[in-house]
Amino acid sequence: MQHLLPTVEFDAQLLQKYDQPVPRYTSYPPATELTTEFEDVDFRAAIAISNYKKTPLSLYCHIPFCDSACYFCGCNTVITQRKEIAEPYLGYLVQHIQQMAQLIDKERIVHQLHLGGGTPNYLSLSQIETLWAAIHQQFRFDPNAEISIEVNPKSLDQHYLFSLKNLGFNRISFGIQDFDLKVQEAVNRVQPESMLFDVMQWSRDAGFERVNVDLIYGLPFQTLETFRDTIRKTIQLDPDRIAVFNFAYVPWLKPVQKRIPQDALPSAAEKLKILQMAIAELTQHGYQYIGMDHFAKPDDELSVAQREGQLHRNFQGYTTKPESDLIGFGVTSISMLNDVYIQNHKRLKDFYRAIDAEELPIKRGVTLSQDDLIRRTVIMELMCQFQLSPDDVEAKYHLGFDLDFETYFAQEKFQLRRLEADGLIRLSPNHIEVTPAGRLLIRNIASAFDAYLRKNITSSFSRSV
C-alpha cells in the first residue's frame, strides 16, 4: 500500500461541527474501561504468553512529584516541596521494578524507556542513578534503545542535563506551554524566555539525539498574536518534535483548574484561529504534521515511520518502536500487554501497602475481547497511517468468507457514509482514506469504530478541537 504524505487542510466549519468529547486513543479500549473487578491472575497469564512470544518491551517509570501545581495540568501528581518524600518512593519503585522483572523473561529486549511525571528531575542525580541501575540490572536493552526523560526547566541546570546524557539518556522533552509572561502567571508556570533557550542549548551541547517541546493552546489570556509569537520563538529553538496540545478546561475533573480565570480563556472561535495559525506556521517552516497534536522534522523517526507505514501508538503516544508490551512502574502508571491493560494504584499509601504485602499494585484493569483487538487494529491504523486496508484486517484476524470487513462493521457503515459526505474520509471497496480536511479530526473518525463510545458517552474525554 502506498502511504500518504500527511498534509492537512483546515476547515473551520467542519472543526466546529465535530468539536465534541472523544478519546485520544492512546489505547483501545480507552482507559475509562478499566475496572476494579480485574483479577491480577489475568495479568500474570498475559505476561506468560508474551514471554513465550518474546515480545519486545517498552518501559515507563512514573515520578509523581512536583514542586508546585501547574493549573493546566491533567497528570497524576503529588505537589510538595518536601524533597525527602522522594526517597521512600524511590525504594518502593525499585522494589516494584524487581517484582515485575521476576515475571518477565530475561531474554526479552527493551526498545524503549521513558521517565515521566510529575517531574522526573524532581529526583536528585544520585536518585536518578539509583533508578537507572535498578532498571538495567533487571532488563536487557537494545543498543539502539530510545531512552527518554521529561524535565521541568525551572528545576534544571547544565550539570544535571550533561549528567543525564552521560548516564545514557538520549532523548529529552520539556514543556514550554507559552512564552507570554501573562499567560505563564495565569497558569502558575513562569519560565523566562532566556531559561528556555538555555535549556535547549544545553541539551544540544550535551548531545541529546532528539529534543521535544510541548505547547498548549487555549490557555487564559492567549490571543492569536501572542501565540503566534510563542510559535515563532519555538521555531527559533529548533526542536525535533513539537506537540501543540489543546487545553481541556475540566475543573470538575481537575479541581486545580478552578484557579484559572475562566473569563480569560480564549473563545472557541479564537482557539480555532490559533490552531490554524500554529499549523500554518509549523508546516511552512518544515515541520511535518504527524497527527493529533504532533509535528516533527521530516528526518525525524516519527516522520520517516509514518511515511513507511510503520508508526505505532500506545499509552505514551506516537512511537516508532515495534509493537511492544508496555510495562509501567510506579503509582498510576499503566501496563499494556497484547490483550490485557492494567493501571497501578494512584495513591502512594495504596501502592506502598501492596508492595509491602508482596502483591502486584494493581488498582484496575481490563482483558480485551477478540472484538476489542479487531477494533483496536482499525483505530490505530487510522490514527497512525491516516488510511486502512480492510483486506489487511481480514487477513490478520482470519475473518471468514461469511464475516468480511464490511459485514463485521455493518453497524458502522452509516456513520462512515456521514463522514464521507462531510469530506473527512474517502471510501472504496478495499480502502479507507482520511482526507487532508479529516486529519485534524482523526479522533472523531476513529471513534466511528469505538463500540464503547456508543453506550458510554462521557464528558471525561477532552474535546477534539
C-alpha positions in Angstrom: 0.0 0.0 0.0 1.3 3.5 -0.8 1.5 5.6 2.3 0.1 9.1 2.3 2.1 12.3 2.9 0.3 13.7 5.9 -0.7 17.1 4.6 -3.5 18.8 6.5 -6.3 21.1 5.4 -8.0 23.5 7.9 -11.8 23.7 7.6 -13.3 25.8 10.4 -16.9 24.8 9.7 -16.1 21.1 10.0 -13.9 21.6 13.1 -16.8 23.4 14.8 -19.3 20.7 13.8 -17.2 17.8 15.1 -15.8 19.6 18.3 -17.0 17.1 20.9 -15.5 14.9 23.7 -13.8 11.8 22.2 -11.0 9.6 23.5 -7.4 10.3 22.5 -7.0 6.6 21.6 -3.6 6.1 23.1 -5.3 2.8 23.7 -8.4 0.9 22.7 -10.5 0.3 24.7 -9.8 3.7 26.3 -8.5 3.7 29.9 -12.0 4.6 31.1 -13.0 1.0 30.5 -10.5 -0.4 33.1 -12.4 -1.9 36.1 -11.5 -2.6 39.7 -13.1 -6.1 39.3 -10.0 -7.2 37.4 -8.0 -10.1 38.7 -4.2 -10.0 38.7 -4.0 -13.6 37.6 -5.1 -12.4 34.1 -2.2 -10.0 34.1 0.2 -12.7 35.1 -1.2 -15.0 32.4 -0.8 -12.3 29.7 2.9 -11.8 30.8 3.5 -15.6 30.5 2.1 -15.6 26.9 4.2 -12.6 25.9 7.2 -14.3 27.4 6.6 -17.2 25.1 6.3 -14.9 22.1 9.4 -12.9 23.2 7.5 -9.7 22.6 9.8 -6.6 22.9 9.4 -4.3 25.9 8.7 -0.6 26.4 9.2 0.5 30.0 7.7 3.5 31.8 8.6 4.9 35.2 6.2 7.4 36.8 7.7 10.1 39.1 4.6 11.9 40.5 6.2 14.8 42.4 6.2 18.5 41.5 7.4 21.5 43.5 4.2 23.5 42.5 1.0 23.0 40.7 0.6 24.0 37.0 -3.0 24.9 36.8 -3.4 23.5 33.3 -2.1 20.1 34.2 -4.2 16.9 33.9 -1.5 14.5 35.1 -1.5 12.4 38.3 0.8 14.4 40.6 1.8 14.9 44.2 2.5 18.6 44.9 5.1 19.1 47.6 8.4 20.9 48.2 9.5 18.3 50.8 12.1 16.6 48.7 12.6 13.9 51.4 9.3 12.4 50.1 11.1 11.1 47.1 13.4 8.7 49.0 10.8 6.2 50.2 9.0 6.4 46.9 12.3 5.5 45.1 12.7 2.5 47.4 9.2 1.2 46.6 9.7 1.9 42.9 12.9 -0.2 42.8 11.0 -3.0 44.6 8.2 -2.8 42.0 10.8 -3.0 39.2 12.3 -6.1 40.8 8.9 -7.6 41.4 7.9 -7.2 37.8 11.2 -8.4 36.5 10.7 -11.7 38.2 7.7 -12.3 36.0 9.3 -11.3 32.7 11.6 -13.5 30.6 15.2 -12.2 30.9 15.7 -12.7 27.1 13.2 -10.1 26.2 14.7 -6.9 24.8 13.9 -3.4 25.9 13.5 -1.0 22.9 12.2 2.0 24.9 12.4 3.5 28.4 10.7 6.7 29.4 10.6 8.6 32.7 7.6 10.8 33.1 5.6 12.5 35.7 5.1 14.8 37.5 8.6 16.0 37.3 11.3 13.3 36.9 14.1 15.8 37.6 12.4 16.3 41.0 14.8 13.4 41.8 18.4 14.2 42.6 21.1 12.9 40.2 22.1 10.2 42.7 18.4 9.1 42.9 18.2 9.0 39.1 21.4 6.9 39.1 19.9 4.5 41.6 16.8 4.1 39.4 18.9 3.7 36.3 20.9 1.0 37.9 17.9 -0.9 39.2 16.3 -1.0 35.7 19.5 -2.0 33.9 20.2 -4.7 36.5 16.9 -6.4 35.7 16.4 -5.9 31.9 18.3 -6.3 28.7 18.4 -3.2 26.5 18.8 -2.9 22.7 22.0 -0.9 22.0 19.8 1.5 20.0 17.1 1.8 22.6 15.2 5.1 22.9 15.8 6.3 26.5 13.9 9.5 27.2 13.0 11.7 30.1 10.7 14.7 30.7 12.2 17.6 32.5 11.0 20.9 34.1 13.3 23.7 33.0 12.7 25.5 36.3 14.4 22.7 38.2 17.3 22.2 35.9 20.9 23.2 35.4 23.6 22.4 32.8 25.4 19.9 35.0 22.2 17.9 35.6 21.5 17.8 31.8 25.0 16.7 31.0 24.9 14.0 33.7 21.6 12.6 32.2 23.3 12.3 28.8 26.4 10.7 30.3 24.2 8.2 32.2 22.6 7.1 28.9 19.5 9.1 28.2 19.4 10.1 24.6 16.1 11.9 24.3 14.7 14.8 26.3 11.4 16.7 26.4 10.3 19.8 28.2 7.2 21.9 28.4 7.1 25.5 27.2 3.3 25.9 27.1 3.5 29.6 26.2 6.3 32.2 26.1 3.9 35.0 27.2 4.5 36.1 30.8 0.9 37.0 31.5 -0.2 33.5 30.3 2.5 31.9 32.4 1.4 33.7 35.5 -2.2 32.8 35.0 -1.3 29.1 34.9 1.4 29.2 37.6 4.2 28.2 35.3 6.6 31.2 35.0 9.6 30.3 32.8 11.7 33.2 31.5 12.5 33.1 27.8 16.2 33.0 28.5 15.8 29.9 30.7 14.1 28.0 27.8 16.7 29.0 25.3 19.4 27.9 27.8 17.8 24.5 28.3 17.7 23.9 24.6 21.3 25.0 24.1 22.5 22.8 27.0 20.5 19.8 25.5 22.2 20.3 22.2 25.7 20.8 23.8 25.2 17.6 25.8 24.5 15.7 22.6 20.9 14.5 23.1 19.7 12.9 19.8 16.3 14.4 19.9 14.7 17.3 21.9 10.9 17.6 22.1 8.9 20.5 23.4 5.2 20.9 24.4 3.0 23.9 23.8 -0.7 24.4 24.8 -3.3 26.5 23.1 -6.5 27.6 24.7 -4.8 29.0 27.9 -6.1 32.1 29.7 -5.1 35.5 28.1 -3.8 33.8 24.9 -4.6 35.6 21.7 -3.8 34.8 18.1 -0.9 37.3 18.1 0.6 36.3 21.4 0.6 32.6 20.5 2.0 33.5 17.0 4.9 35.0 19.0 5.2 31.7 21.0 5.2 29.6 17.9 7.9 31.7 16.2 10.1 31.6 19.3 9.6 27.9 19.5 10.7 27.5 15.8 13.8 29.6 16.7 14.6 26.9 19.4 14.6 24.4 16.6 13.3 21.3 18.4 13.0 18.0 16.6 9.4 17.5 17.7 6.7 19.9 18.8 3.4 19.0 20.5 0.7 21.6 20.4 -1.9 20.4 22.9 -5.5 21.7 23.2 -6.1 22.8 26.7 -9.1 20.9 28.2 -10.8 23.1 30.8 -12.4 20.4 33.1 -12.4 21.8 36.6 -15.0 19.2 37.7 -12.3 16.6 37.0 -9.2 18.6 37.8 -10.0 21.0 40.7 -6.7 22.8 40.4 -8.1 24.3 37.2 -10.6 26.3 39.3 -7.7 28.7 39.9 -7.7 29.7 36.3 -9.8 32.8 35.5 -12.4 31.3 33.2 -13.4 34.6 31.7 -9.8 35.0 30.4 -10.0 31.8 28.3 -10.0 32.4 24.6 -13.3 31.9 22.8 -13.9 28.8 20.7 -13.6 31.0 17.6 -10.3 32.4 18.8 -9.0 28.9 19.6 -9.7 27.8 16.0 -7.8 30.8 14.6 -4.9 30.0 17.0 -4.9 26.4 15.8 -5.0 27.3 12.2 -2.1 29.7 12.6 0.0 27.2 14.5 -0.4 24.6 11.8 0.4 27.1 9.0 3.5 28.4 10.8 4.9 25.0 11.7 4.3 23.4 8.3 5.7 26.4 6.5 8.8 26.1 8.5 9.3 22.5 7.5 7.6 20.5 10.3 5.6 17.5 9.2 2.1 17.0 10.7 2.2 13.6 12.3 -1.4 13.6 13.7 -3.4 14.7 16.6 -1.2 17.5 18.2 2.2 16.4 16.9 4.7 17.8 14.5 8.2 16.6 13.6 11.0 17.5 11.3 10.9 15.5 8.0 14.0 13.5 9.0 12.7 12.6 12.5 12.0 9.0 13.2 8.2 9.7 13.6 8.0 11.3 10.1 10.0 8.5 8.5 8.0 5.8 10.2 4.7 7.4 9.1 5.8 7.7 5.5 6.8 4.0 5.6 3.6 2.9 7.3 5.4 1.8 10.5 4.1 4.3 13.0 2.6 2.9 16.2 0.7 4.3 19.2 0.4 3.4 22.8 -0.2 5.0 26.2 3.0 7.1 25.7 1.7 8.5 22.4 3.2 8.0 18.9 6.2 5.8 18.7 8.5 4.3 16.1 9.3 1.2 18.0 7.8 -2.2 17.0 4.7 -3.4 18.7 5.8 -4.0 22.3 4.5 -4.7 25.7 4.4 -1.5 27.7 5.3 -2.2 31.4 4.5 0.7 33.8 6.4 1.1 37.1 5.2 3.3 40.0 1.9 4.9 41.1 -0.8 5.4 38.5 1.3 4.0 35.6 -0.3 1.8 33.0 0.9 -1.5 31.6 -0.4 -2.5 28.2 0.1 -6.1 27.0 -1.5 -7.6 23.9 -4.9 -8.3 25.4 -4.6 -7.0 29.0 -4.3 -3.5 30.3 -3.7 -2.6 34.0 -3.3 0.6 36.0 -1.4 0.7 39.3 -2.7 2.3 42.5 -3.0 6.1 42.3 -2.4 6.9 46.0 1.1 6.4 47.5 -0.1 4.7 50.6 -2.1 2.1 48.5 1.0 1.5 46.3 3.3 1.1 49.3 0.8 -1.2 51.0 0.7 -3.6 48.0 4.4 -3.7 47.6 4.9 -4.4 51.4 2.4 -7.3 51.1 4.3 -8.6 48.0 1.2 -8.1 45.8 1.1 -6.6 42.4 0.0 -2.9 43.0 -2.9 -3.2 40.5 -5.9 -0.9 41.0 -7.9 -1.8 37.9 -7.6 -3.5 34.6 -9.3 -5.0 31.6 -9.0 -8.1 29.4 -9.6 -7.4 25.7 -12.0 -9.5 23.7 -11.5 -10.5 20.1 -13.8 -7.7 19.1 -11.6 -5.3 21.1 -8.5 -6.5 19.3 -10.0 -6.1 15.8 -11.3 -2.6 16.6 -8.0 -1.6 18.1 -6.2 -2.5 14.9 -8.6 -0.5 12.8 -8.5 2.5 15.1 -4.7 2.5 15.5 -4.1 2.2 11.7 -6.3 5.2 11.1 -4.7 7.2 13.9 -1.1 6.4 12.7 -1.3 6.0 9.0 -4.5 8.0 8.1 -5.7 5.1 6.0 -6.8 1.5 6.3 -6.9 -1.7 4.2 -9.9 -3.9 5.1 -8.2 -6.8 3.4 -5.2 -6.5 5.8 -7.6 -6.6 8.8 -9.4 -9.6 7.4 -6.1 -11.4 6.9 -4.7 -10.5 10.4 -7.8 -11.8 12.2 -8.7 -14.6 9.8 -12.2 -13.3 9.2 -14.0 -15.9 7.3 -15.9 -15.7 4.0 -19.2 -15.2 5.8 -17.7 -12.5 8.0 -15.8 -10.0 5.9 -14.9 -6.5 7.0 -18.0 -4.9 5.5 -20.3 -7.4 7.3 -18.4 -7.2 10.6 -18.7 -3.4 10.6 -22.1 -3.1 9.1 -23.4 -1.1 12.0 -20.6 1.5 11.4 -21.5 1.9 7.7 -24.0 4.7 8.3 -21.5 6.8 10.3 -18.7 6.2 7.8 -21.0 7.4 5.0 -21.7 10.5 7.0 -18.0 11.2 7.5 -17.5 10.7 3.7 -20.4 13.1 2.9 -18.7 15.7 5.1 -15.4 15.2 3.3 -13.5 13.7 6.2 -12.8 10.3 4.5 -12.9 8.6 1.1 -14.3 5.1 0.9 -13.6 2.4 -1.7 -14.1 -1.4 -1.7 -10.7 -2.0 -0.1 -9.6 1.3 1.2 -10.5 3.9 3.8 -8.5 7.1 3.4 -8.5 10.1 5.7 -8.7 13.3 3.7 -6.5 16.4 4.5 -9.6 18.0 6.0 -10.2 14.9 8.1 -6.7 14.6 9.6 -7.4 17.3 12.3 -10.5 15.3 13.2 -8.8 11.8 13.2 -10.1 11.1 16.8 -13.7 11.6 15.6 -13.1 9.3 12.6 -11.6 6.6 14.8 -14.5 6.9 17.2 -16.8 5.6 14.5 -15.3 2.1 15.3 -15.5 2.6 19.1 -18.1 0.2 20.5 -17.8 1.6 24.0 -18.4 5.2 23.0 -21.8 4.4 21.6 -23.0 3.2 25.0 -21.0 5.4 27.3 -20.8 9.0 26.0 -18.9 10.9 28.7 -17.5 14.4 29.1 -14.4 12.9 30.8 -12.8 12.9 27.4 -11.2 16.1 26.1 -12.8 17.9 23.2 -11.5 17.1 19.7 -10.6 20.7 18.9 
